[in-house]
Amino acid sequence: MLFVNGAGVVLVARLDYGSVSAYGVASMFVAVVIGLENAFVGPLLSEFGRRSAAGIADPRDLHVSSTINGVFLVAVGTLVLIAFPAIKLIFPEHVRESLGFGVLAAMILGNQLRLSMTPLAMYFIATQKHRRIILPPIVEAASTVVFGILLGLLFGLPGVVGGAVLGSIVGVGLSLTWSVSLARLENIDRRDLVLSAIVKPLLCFSPTIVASTLVGYDLVHPVWLSALVTLGSVPMSLFLVWFVAFGEPEKRLFSSLLWHLFRQRGPTRIR
């Protein structure tokens, strides 16, 4: 993750120097998503480690934690997109012109795809399988750089960001195929993991994503109507998450993770 984001700055500087400041501002928004996600799912590592040491590690726990992680990622990313039109007004005009809503949305999407595999990576570490997984992250990073260079030469900043998104798709694919095979975890349902970590969260938050896109591209007027559309989409998305994406295990784990995030008490346990 650090290499990919750092490489993005270098590529933008070389291929579209005038957009470096805009890319830096967008990276600040993305850092909010990354930081909150790390704090939110951090307790999972100790829990996976505890269960592995006790000999009760179950790959099925990944589906529960991946659903929670995916929902949290999309929720935070969507909130950032909702706040973006107002926050960007504090930056200079040349930055606002270079940094469009689409570029920021693509950057957040690319990082969300990578971070959607965080529970799987934590499971590898907790079960000491990570030592076998060396080449897949290197291939993902290399593909991201190659895509970024090729598309950046054609489209500048949007091309570099598009290359990062393509690299993240490659990374997800490698994690679910090559990495899982190297870790010898063949009993993982890859299709269900993709649905839990990526597809379900995006579908459940589709009302808010559509609303933030309309507002981000300034397609809804006046301001009060924009606010009404945005606020009206939030309860719709939360309803879909709670009653469609979440089962009872997800609801219990989500409550525990929130308690740990705000109270900082003890490790989270998956029951």
Secondary structure, DSSP 4 states (H G I P E B T S, - for coil): -HHHHHHHHHHHHHH-GGGHHHHHHHHHHHHHHHHHHHHHHHHHHHHHHHHHHTT---TTHHHHHHHHHHHHHHHHHHHHHHHHHHHGGGS-HHHHHHS-HHHHHHHHHHHHHHHTTHHHHHHHHHTT-GGG--HHHHHHHHHHHHHHHHHHHHHSHHHHHHHHHHHHHHHHHHIIIIIHHHTT-TTS-HHHHHIIIIIHHHHHTHHHHHHHHHHHTT-S-SHHHHHHHHHHHHHHHHHHIIIII--HHHHHHHHHHHHHHHH--S-----
